[in-house]
Amino acid sequence: MPRKSTQKIDKKAIIAAFVEIAKERGIDRDLIQGKLEDMFRLLVRKKYGEDAEPDIVLNMDRGDIEIYLPRTVVNYVLNPAKEISLSEVRRRTDEPYEVGDEYIEEISLENISQEFGRQLIMYAKQVLSQQIRDIERNNIYQEYEQKIGEIIVGEIYQIRRNDILILHNKNEVRMPLEEQIPTERYRKNATIRAIVKEVRRATPTSTPDIIVSRADERFLARLFELEVPEVYDGVVEIKAIARDPGERAKVAVTSYDDRVDPVGACIGMKGIRINAIVRELSGETIDVIEWSDDPVTFIARALSPAKVRQIQVDTENKTAVVVVPDDQVSLAIGRNGQNVRLASRLTGYAITLVKEGSEDIELIEFRDDIGRELYEQIIEAHIDTAREFLAADLKTLLSIPGMTPKRLMEIRKLMLDEFGEQEHPDIAERIAIAQAQLEEERDQSKHNSGEDELDEIEEMFDELQTESYDELDEEDGFIPEDPSKSPSDE
């Protein structure tokens, strides 16, 4: 049976294939060329040795590949990667080569499998394929890293329990459950808009995890930029946003042009602009208020639609006590405390609502519930009434002997129930932060006191050492001279 002839390789076909890969996958041609040169260099080194230094000439435009391997002519070959025997050279060519000359061998690609072997070709192919995939992943990572904070439009192709997979420009992006609007229902193949929130990657060569969001506050800000030209142009600036995604949001805006009303610009004629944003967010209520650098004014606006009577602000501790008329209390609090919670997040102040005309209660009325010993410690801290206790600095209260975060929460609830008022939604977090700060200060104080004790011990040893030297001198009959006594007195 005649032996099957080996199919010769078309060098132009190789180049054309890689040019097509670069075009389809958005990879730079020069980068592909470099990887192709690395592949042929790998093949040569695997066959001849790691020390081989081949010259590879690759022309992507003409589809030409040439490989040259320079080696030194020697009598006895010790390193095949850099040396070739004189007898081998004379067998290959009639040119007069001598020992010490450089012989340049052109490696033919007419039959690449016969030249390098099938296994070596497969190995090089796997390496090159892996490098191309790494380039693709890196390009995707860099592309979406530059898009962080921008809105993209994709198509939902898979809905899972904890996330949604979206196709964008043939790339897979993911919207986790916590980044979805809870009131929305998503359908496969539906078009969806979201903001690129984060691009994660475990290792430099791993597939990037692109996280998109519709619940992020920046998504709402970008929607305002799309719908309100004044915001896009920078005439109106969004200063702060607080959101409960799908339910309600508060947006503080300001204008850098006296002729432009920032709130009116965002709402639009007959509400056309704000309604477009509300529709995109599936009916999320949006309160647009004018920002102010005066915290009292800003807090009053943030609590709208409620009307407040009086506001006392502690700018150092970022707290505010707001007096609200009886008929405005429910509006100020909002459903499940939503209005006051969003106002606190928008302004950055911990807001405590107080009914207008509500009387204070002496602390002694709570003595049995608090406990006599803890009650006396609170009185020693110059806190005499329930209102003073509720308005006191949290670190001051936690520093009272016997006071713990849990006990503080219980006492506050007891007093607020008496007043018929609700607790601040973030109070537990604020107490935890105050406790951590207090413990850090205590640790620092212990550290400093420990250093002081060490200094005292060192001084004590120095004194003892000095005294022992003095005693030794007296035993040896040495009496120190009186510095006040002059030689003439002797």
C-alpha positions in Angstrom: 0.0 0.0 0.0 1.5 3.3 -1.0 2.4 5.7 1.8 0.0 8.7 2.1 1.7 11.9 1.1 2.0 14.6 3.8 0.0 17.7 3.1 2.2 20.8 2.7 1.5 23.8 4.8 0.4 27.1 3.3 2.2 29.9 5.2 -0.2 32.5 3.9 -3.1 30.5 5.3 -1.5 30.6 8.7 -1.2 34.4 8.6 -4.7 34.9 7.2 -6.2 32.7 10.0 -4.5 34.8 12.7 -5.4 38.1 11.1 -9.0 36.9 11.1 -8.7 35.9 14.8 -7.4 39.4 15.6 -10.2 41.1 13.7 -13.0 38.9 15.2 -11.9 39.1 18.8 -10.7 42.7 18.8 -7.1 41.8 19.5 -4.3 44.1 18.2 -2.6 42.7 15.1 0.9 43.6 16.5 0.0 41.6 19.7 -1.1 38.6 17.6 2.1 38.9 15.6 4.2 38.9 18.7 2.4 35.8 20.0 2.9 34.0 16.7 6.6 34.7 16.7 6.8 33.4 20.3 5.1 30.2 19.2 7.7 29.5 16.4 10.5 30.5 18.8 9.1 27.9 21.2 9.0 25.2 18.5 12.7 25.9 17.6 13.8 25.8 21.2 11.9 22.6 22.0 13.6 20.9 19.0 17.2 22.3 19.2 17.5 23.4 22.8 16.6 26.2 25.2 19.7 28.2 24.3 18.7 28.5 20.6 18.2 32.1 19.4 16.3 31.9 16.1 15.6 35.0 14.0 11.9 35.0 13.0 10.8 37.2 10.1 7.0 37.5 10.0 5.2 39.8 7.6 1.4 39.9 8.4 0.6 41.9 5.2 2.3 39.6 2.7 1.6 36.4 4.7 5.2 35.4 4.8 7.1 33.5 7.6 10.8 32.9 7.6 12.8 31.3 10.4 16.6 31.4 10.6 18.8 29.6 13.2 22.4 30.9 13.5 24.9 28.4 14.9 28.7 28.2 15.2 30.6 25.6 13.1 32.7 23.2 15.4 34.4 19.9 15.2 32.6 18.4 18.2 29.1 19.6 19.1 28.6 20.2 22.8 25.5 22.5 22.6 23.2 21.7 19.6 21.3 24.9 20.1 24.3 27.0 19.3 26.7 24.7 17.5 26.7 22.5 14.4 29.4 20.0 13.3 31.7 20.8 10.3 30.8 17.4 8.7 27.1 18.2 8.9 27.6 21.6 7.3 29.6 20.1 4.4 26.9 17.5 4.0 24.3 20.2 3.6 26.2 22.7 1.4 29.1 23.0 -0.9 30.2 26.4 0.4 33.6 26.5 2.1 32.8 26.7 5.8 35.6 26.4 8.4 35.5 25.8 12.2 34.5 29.0 13.9 32.3 30.3 11.1 28.7 31.1 11.6 26.3 28.9 9.7 22.7 30.2 9.3 20.1 27.5 8.7 16.8 28.3 7.2 14.1 26.2 8.9 11.5 25.2 6.3 7.8 25.5 7.0 6.8 23.6 3.9 6.0 20.6 6.0 5.8 21.9 9.6 4.6 18.6 11.1 7.6 16.7 9.6 10.0 19.5 10.7 8.9 19.7 14.3 6.8 16.6 15.0 3.1 16.3 15.6 3.2 16.3 19.4 5.4 19.5 19.4 3.0 21.2 17.0 0.0 20.3 19.2 1.8 21.6 22.3 2.6 24.9 20.6 -1.0 25.2 19.4 -2.3 24.8 23.0 0.2 27.4 24.3 -0.8 29.9 21.6 -4.5 29.3 22.2 -4.1 29.9 25.9 -2.2 33.1 25.3 -4.9 34.3 22.9 -7.6 33.6 25.6 -5.5 35.5 28.2 -5.3 38.4 25.8 -9.1 38.3 25.3 -9.7 38.3 29.1 -7.3 41.1 29.7 -8.9 43.2 26.9 -12.4 42.6 28.4 -11.2 43.5 31.9 -9.6 46.8 30.6 -12.7 47.6 28.5 -15.2 47.3 31.4 -12.9 48.8 34.0 -13.0 52.0 31.9 -16.8 51.8 31.8 -17.2 51.7 35.6 -19.9 54.2 36.4 -21.4 54.1 32.9 -24.8 52.8 31.8 -24.8 49.8 29.4 -27.7 48.2 27.5 -27.8 44.5 27.3 -30.1 41.5 26.8 -31.1 39.1 29.6 -30.2 35.6 28.6 -30.4 33.7 31.9 -32.2 34.2 35.1 -30.9 32.4 38.2 -31.8 32.4 41.8 -29.1 34.7 43.0 -28.2 36.7 39.9 -29.1 37.5 36.3 -26.7 37.0 33.4 -26.8 39.7 30.7 -25.2 39.7 27.2 -23.5 43.0 26.3 -21.4 43.2 23.1 -21.1 39.3 23.2 -19.7 39.5 26.8 -21.3 38.1 29.8 -22.1 40.5 32.7 -23.8 39.7 35.9 -26.3 41.5 38.1 -26.4 39.9 41.6 -29.6 39.8 43.7 -28.5 42.7 45.9 -28.0 44.9 42.8 -31.5 44.3 41.5 -34.5 46.5 42.2 -36.7 44.2 44.5 -40.0 45.2 42.9 -38.9 44.4 39.4 -39.7 41.2 37.5 -37.2 40.3 34.8 -37.8 38.3 31.6 -35.5 36.3 29.4 -34.5 38.1 26.2 -35.7 41.4 27.5 -33.5 44.5 27.0 -32.2 46.0 30.2 -30.2 49.0 31.3 -27.7 49.0 34.2 -24.6 50.7 35.4 -21.2 49.0 35.5 -20.5 48.9 39.2 -17.4 46.7 39.6 -15.0 44.5 37.6 -13.5 41.6 39.7 -10.7 39.3 38.8 -9.2 36.6 41.0 -5.9 36.4 39.1 -4.4 38.4 36.2 -5.4 35.6 33.7 -8.8 34.6 35.1 -12.1 35.5 33.5 -13.3 38.9 34.7 -16.5 39.0 36.7 -18.4 42.2 35.5 -20.9 43.4 38.1 -23.7 45.6 36.9 -26.4 47.3 39.1 -29.8 48.9 38.9 -30.0 49.5 42.7 -26.8 51.6 43.0 -27.3 55.4 43.6 -25.0 56.1 40.7 -27.5 54.5 38.3 -30.1 57.1 39.4 -27.5 59.9 38.9 -26.7 58.6 35.3 -30.4 58.5 34.5 -30.7 62.2 35.5 -27.8 63.0 33.2 -29.6 61.2 30.3 -32.9 62.9 30.9 -31.9 66.4 32.2 -29.6 68.3 29.8 -28.7 70.8 32.6 -27.3 68.0 34.7 -25.4 66.6 31.8 -23.9 70.0 31.0 -23.0 70.6 34.6 -25.3 73.6 35.1 -27.2 71.6 37.7 -25.2 69.3 40.0 -26.4 66.3 42.0 -24.9 66.8 45.4 -26.3 63.7 47.2 -28.6 60.7 46.7 -30.3 58.4 49.1 -32.3 55.4 47.8 -34.5 52.5 48.9 -34.4 50.9 45.4 -37.8 50.4 43.9 -39.6 52.3 46.7 -38.3 55.8 47.2 -35.4 58.1 46.6 -34.3 61.6 47.6 -32.0 63.6 45.4 -30.4 66.9 46.4 -29.5 69.3 43.6 -28.0 72.7 43.2 -27.6 75.2 40.3 -24.6 77.1 39.3 -26.7 79.5 37.2 -29.0 81.9 39.0 -31.4 81.8 36.1 -31.9 78.0 36.4 -34.1 76.5 39.0 -32.4 73.1 39.9 -35.6 71.4 41.1 -37.7 72.6 38.2 -35.0 71.6 35.7 -35.0 68.1 37.0 -38.8 67.7 37.1 -39.4 69.2 33.7 -42.5 70.6 32.1 -45.5 68.8 33.6 -43.1 66.3 35.1 -42.0 64.9 31.8 -38.3 64.4 32.8 -38.8 63.0 36.2 -41.6 60.7 35.0 -39.2 59.2 32.4 -36.8 58.3 35.2 -39.6 56.9 37.4 -40.8 54.7 34.6 -37.2 53.3 34.1 -37.1 52.5 37.8 -40.5 50.8 37.8 -42.4 53.4 39.7 -39.8 54.4 42.3 -40.9 57.6 44.0 -38.3 60.4 43.6 -38.2 63.5 45.8 -36.0 66.2 44.3 -34.9 68.9 46.8 -32.6 71.9 46.6 -29.3 71.4 48.4 -28.1 74.0 50.9 -24.8 74.4 52.7 -26.8 75.4 55.8 -27.5 72.1 57.7 -30.7 73.4 59.3 -32.1 74.4 55.9 -30.9 71.2 54.3 -32.4 68.9 56.9 -35.7 70.7 56.8 -35.9 70.2 53.0 -34.8 66.6 53.3 -37.7 65.8 55.6 -40.2 67.1 53.1 -43.1 66.7 52.6 -43.3 67.1 56.4 -43.1 70.6 57.8 -40.8 71.0 60.8 -41.0 73.5 63.6 -37.4 73.7 64.9 -34.0 72.0 64.3 -31.1 71.8 66.7 -27.9 70.7 65.0 -24.6 69.3 66.5 -22.2 69.7 63.6 -19.3 68.1 65.4 -21.2 64.8 66.1 -23.4 65.1 63.0 -26.6 64.8 65.0 -29.8 66.8 64.7 -32.9 67.1 67.0 -36.0 68.1 64.9 -39.2 69.3 66.6 -42.2 68.3 64.5 -45.9 69.4 64.9 -48.2 66.6 66.0 -50.0 66.5 62.6 -46.7 66.2 60.7 -45.1 63.4 62.8 -46.3 60.5 60.5 -45.2 62.4 57.4 -41.8 63.1 58.9 -41.3 59.5 59.9 -42.7 57.9 56.7 -43.7 54.3 56.2 -41.6 52.1 58.3 -39.4 55.1 59.1 -38.4 55.5 55.5 -38.7 59.3 55.2 -36.5 60.1 58.2 -34.0 57.3 57.3 -33.5 58.6 53.8 -33.2 62.2 55.1 -30.5 61.1 57.5 -28.6 59.4 54.7 -29.0 62.3 52.4 -27.8 64.9 54.8 -25.3 62.8 56.7 -26.9 63.7 60.1 -28.4 61.3 62.6 -31.9 62.9 62.9 -34.0 62.5 66.0 -37.6 63.5 65.7 -39.4 65.1 68.7 -43.1 65.9 68.9 -43.8 69.6 69.4 -44.9 70.4 73.0 -43.8 67.0 74.4 -42.8 67.3 78.0 -39.5 66.0 79.4 -39.5 63.4 82.1 -37.2 63.3 85.1 -34.7 60.5 85.0 -35.8 59.4 88.5 -39.1 58.1 87.0 -37.0 55.4 85.2 -34.9 54.5 88.2 -36.5 51.2 88.9 -36.3 50.1 85.2 -32.7 51.3 84.8 -31.5 50.0 88.2 -30.4 52.0 91.1 -26.7 51.6 90.7 -26.7 52.5 86.9 -29.1 55.3 87.6 -26.7 56.9 90.1 -23.9 56.6 87.6 -26.0 58.4 85.0 -26.8 61.2 87.4 -23.1 61.6 88.2 -22.6 62.2 84.5 -24.9 65.3 84.9 -27.8 63.7 82.9 -31.0 64.4 84.8 -33.9 63.9 82.3 -35.0 61.5 79.6 -34.5 64.1 76.9 -31.0 64.8 78.1 -30.3 61.1 78.0 -31.6 60.7 74.4 -29.6 63.7 73.2 -26.4 62.8 75.0 -23.2 61.7 73.2 -23.2 58.0 72.7 -19.5 57.6 73.8 -20.3 59.5 76.9 -23.1 57.2 77.8 -21.1 54.0 77.0 -18.3 55.2 79.2 -20.6 55.2 82.2 -19.8 52.1 84.4 -22.3 49.3 83.9 -23.5 50.7 80.5 -23.4 48.3 77.6 -24.6 48.7 74.0 -27.5 46.3 74.7 -28.5 48.1 77.9 -28.3 51.5 76.2 -30.6 50.3 73.4 -33.1 49.0 76.1 -33.1 52.3 78.0 -33.5 54.4 74.9 -36.5 52.2 73.8 -38.0 52.6 77.2 -37.9 56.4 77.1 -39.0 56.7 73.4 -42.0 54.5 74.2 -43.0 56.9 76.9 -42.8 59.8 74.5 -44.6 57.8 71.8 -41.7 58.3 69.4 -39.7 55.9 67.1 -36.1 55.1 67.4 -33.6 56.3 64.8 -33.2 53.5 62.2 -29.3 53.6 62.3 -29.0 53.8 66.1 -27.6 50.3 66.5 -24.9 51.0 64.0 -24.0 54.3 65.6 -23.8 52.7 69.0 -21.5 49.9 67.7 -19.2 52.5 66.1 -19.1 54.6 69.3 -18.3 51.4 71.3 -15.5 50.5 69.0 -14.0 54.0 69.2 -14.3 53.9 73.0 -12.5 50.6 73.2 -9.7 51.9 70.9 -9.3 55.0 73.1 -9.1 52.7 76.2 -6.5 50.5 74.6 -4.4 53.5 73.6 -4.7 54.9 77.2 -3.5 51.5 78.6 -0.6 51.5 76.2 0.4 55.0 77.2 0.0 54.2 81.0 2.2 51.1 80.5 4.9 53.3 79.0 4.6 55.7 81.9 5.0 52.8 84.4 8.1 51.6 82.5 9.6 55.1 82.7 8.9 55.3 86.5 10.6 51.9 87.0 13.6 53.0 85.0 13.9 56.2 87.1 13.6 54.1 90.3 16.4 51.8 89.1 18.6 54.8 88.2 18.1 56.2 91.7 18.9 52.9 93.4 22.0 52.6 91.2 23.2 56.1 92.1 22.6 55.4 95.8 24.6 52.1 95.6 27.5 53.9 93.9 27.5 56.5 96.7 27.6 53.8 99.4 30.5 52.0 97.7 32.4 55.3 97.5 32.0 55.9 101.2 33.1 52.4 102.0 36.3 53.0 100.0 37.0 56.2 101.9 36.2 58.4 99.0 34.3 61.6 100.0 33.1 63.7 97.1 34.3 67.3 97.1 31.9 70.0 97.9 31.6 72.0 94.7 30.9 75.2 96.7 34.3 74.9 98.5 37.2 76.7 96.8 40.8 75.7 97.0 41.7 78.9 98.9 39.4 77.8 101.7 41.6 74.8 102.3 
